[in-house]
Amino acid sequence: MARDVTLAHAQLRLLQSGQALTVAIDLIRQKIEGCLETLAGGPPGLLNPSAERVLRDTVKGLAADSPDTPEALRWREAQAAKAYFTAWRAIPLQWKGTGRHPIPPAWRQMGPRLSSITGTARQATHPANALLNYAYGVLESQVRRAIVTAGLDPTLGVLHASHPGRSALVYDLMEPLRPQVDRLVLTFLTEHVFHPKDFIRQPDGACRLHPQLARVAAQLGVSQDMVQSVVDHNLGIVCGGRLTQPNLAGRCRQEHDIRLNTCRPLRSAIIVYLTTWGALSAVEALRTIYPRTGS
């Protein structure tokens, strides 16, 4: 479905209403709670007391002393992420073939999340981070597809800064799903036996996945149903915490059923989104989402 101008106007109404920060805080709360679950379900000792304390304190702080700017929220999220990925560092990786193809000593275990080239997560210099980045790229495509299918403007975000051409809303709604991807990648990292040729080292030190491993990594993603449920849930939060009944989209005419059958919950939430913020009446919203054939 192409981007709908009316939906974009409704998104702008949200941003201008001052409620965007509330939505952003909830996204980060979901993410950090997911991080706790990922650590708890990982190898023994992964959820160490230090990481657990930081993550739980951050969640409590978001409720008791909410940040008053997106910048303040991003700072708190960054501190939680630092503690979270620090807990990954000591996990060993399994290798074969290193006698003939030596690897850097740092590759023997997880290591830091940040790249030694950029100081950020971009341009990974470690196999674990290269896998994470690849899996996040798959997730980004899934979330983008769900958002565009809904007809929303992917550039209008509530947490990440909106710039021309930047898909801020995509990055926003990836946040609560990242821990789910982390869990899948973490399991793969701890169970798989790697070979040095699984990775390609660039002249600048960047680490890339060999195409064969990339095909495997492409499967380390959450289901599209899970992606859609998260997008749907957060659109519900945008609408004041109220989601319409899941079968609301079923009111559309029968000739549209095939076109709509993969995005019914999203469209239900969009109707509430439009009407809650006064962008359209309920009838107008339905006409926008379900236009007449040939009109």
N, C-alpha and C positions, 0 to 999 in steps of 0.2 A: 504494500500500500504506500502511495506517495505521501510525502509530508503534507499535512493539512494546515492551512493558514489559521483556521479557527482554533485548532489545538495549540498552535504556537502562541496565539494571543492568550489562551488560557494559561499556558505555562508562564508567560510574562506576568500575568496577573498574580500568580503564585509568588514569583520573585519579588514583585512590588508590594505584596501584602506583608512581608516580613516573616512569613512562615517557613521560608526556605531553610533557615538555619535549624529550625526544629526538625525538619525532615533529614537534614544532613547529620545532625546529632544521632538520630535514630539509626541511620545507615552505619555509622561508626560503632554504635553500641552493638548492633547485630554482628558486625565484623569481629569485634574484640571477643564477644561471647563465643563466636565460632572458632576463634584462635584458641581459646581455652579448651574447647572440645577437641580440637585437633591435637593439641599437646597431650591432653589426658588420654587420647586414644592411640598415641604413638608408642614408640619403644619405651620400656621401663626407664624411669628417671627423666624422661623428656620434660615433663611438667615439673620443673624444679621450683623450690619455694620462692626464689627471687623473681622468676618470670611470672609465677602465679600471683604473687603479691602486686606486682606492677599492673598486670592486666585487670585483676579484680578491683584494685583501687581506681583505675581509670574508668571502669564501668560505673562504679559508685559515684565518682566525681562528676561524670556526665549528668547524673540525676540530681545530685545534691548541690553542685556548683557548676551549672552549665556554662560553657564558654559563650562569650557574647559576640564573637566574630568568627568567620570561617577560618581565619589565620590562626586564631587561638585553638580552634578545634583540630586543625591539621597538625599543630604542634603537639597536642596531646596524643593524637593518633600516631605520630612519628615516634614518640617516646615508648608507646606500647609496642609498636612494630619492632623497635630496637631490642626490647626485652624478649619479644617473641622469637625473633630470628637468632638472637644470642643463644637461646636454648637449643637450637639446632646444631650449633657449631661442632660439638664433640662427637656427633654420630659418625661412625666409620663407614666408608664406602668399600665395596668389595671389587677387586680388580683381578684380571688375568692378563697374561701376555706382557707384563711390565718388564720382564727380563730383556726382551728384545726391543721393546718400545717403552723406555722409561717415561715416567710422568712426574710432574712437579710434586714435591713432598706435600704441598697444601691440598692436593687432590685426594689425599688418603682419607680425609674426613670432610664434613660439610663446609666448614669455614665461614667467613663473614658473608653477609648478604650483599654488601656493596661492592661494586667493581673497583678494582685498583686503577682503572683508566679514567673513569668518569666521577668516581666518588658517589655515584647513585646506583640504582639497580640496573640501569641500562648498560649495554655492552658488557655482558657478563664475562668474567675471566675465570670462572670456576664451573665445572660441569653441572653441579647441582643448581646453580643459578641460571645456567643456560637452559636447563630443563624447565625450571620454574617460569622463566620468561616466555618460552615457547608455549607452555600450557596456558599462561595468561593471555597470550595472543589468540589462542583458540577461544578462550572465554570471551575475549573482547568481541570476536566475530559473532558469537552466539548472542550476546547481549545486544549488540548493534542490530542484529536481525530482528530480535523481539521488539525493540523500540521502534524501528522503522516500520515493522508490520503494524504496530499500533497507530502509526501516523504522527507520532510525536517528533519534535525537533531535537535531534541528538546533541545539538550544540548548546542547548540551554540547560545548564547544570545547577545544582543547589550547593555543591561542595567544591568541586574543582572549578577553577576560574574559566569563564566562558570567553573564548577568543575566536575570531573568524576562522572557520575550518577545523576547530578543535571540538572533538566529540565529548564534551564535558559530562553530559548526562550518561553516556555509556560508561565512563570511568566511575561516575557516582554509583551506578547500580551494579557495577562489578564488585564493589567493596564487600558486601556481605557474602558474596560467592567465593571470594578468594580463599578463605580457609577451607572450603570444600575441595577446591582444586589442590591446595597445599596438602591435604590429607592423601589424595591419590598420588601425588608426586612423591610425598614422603614414603609411602608404602613401596613405591617402585624403587626409590633410591636405596632403601634398606634391604630389599629382596633381590634386586637384580645384580648380576655380576658383570661389570663393565669391562670393555677392552679399550685401550688407548685410541684405537682407530674409530671408536664410536664418536669421537669429537675431532673437530678441525680447529687447530690453533692458528689464528691470524697473525701477521707480522707484528701488529701492535699489542698482541697478547690476548685479544678477545677470543672467546671460546664459542664455537658454533657446533650444532648437532650435525652429525653425518646424516645424509638423507634417509638412510635406513632406520636410524634411531629416531629421526624426526617423524617417520610414519608411525612408529610405536607411540611416541610422545603425543601425537595428535589424538590418541585414544584416551589420554589422561584428562578427560574433561567431564564435567557434570552433564546430566541429561538436559535436553532442551526443555523438558517439562519443568525441571527444577529452576532453570533460568526464567522461564515464564512465570512461575509461581512467585519468585522474588520480585520481578518487575511488577507483577500484579499487586503483591502485598504493599510495595512501596508507593504505587499509585493510590492504593487505598489510604495510606497515611497522608498523602498529599490531599486527599479528599476529606480530611478531618477524621480519619480513622474509621470511616464507614465504607464498607464494600457492599455493592448491590449483590443480590442473589446470583450465583454463578450462571443460572439459566436466563438471565436478562437478555443476553445476546440471542437466545433462542427465539425471541419475539420477531426477529427479522424474517423477511419473506423467504419461502422455500428455495427460490432460485439462487439465493446468496449463500446457502448452507455450505457448499463445497469450498467457496472462497474464504469463508470465515471460520471453518471448523478448527483451525489451528490457533486461533487467537480470540476465542470467545471471552475468557476471563479478562483479558486486557481491554477489550472493547467495552465490557461491562464497567470496568473501572473508569474508562475514559468518559463515559456518559455521566458518571457521578462527578468526575473531575470538572467537566464543563458546567454542570448545573450547580454544583456546590459553590463555585467561585463566581456565579452569575454571568458567565460568558454567554450562555444560551439557555433558553427554556428547555424543559425535558423533551418536548416535541421537536424543537429545532435540533437538539442534540441527536435524537434518533435519526432525523433526516440527514444529518451530517455523516453519521456513522454508517447508515444504511440508505444511500441514495437510490432513487428509483431507476430501474433499468431503462436506458434510452433517454433519460431526462437531461 
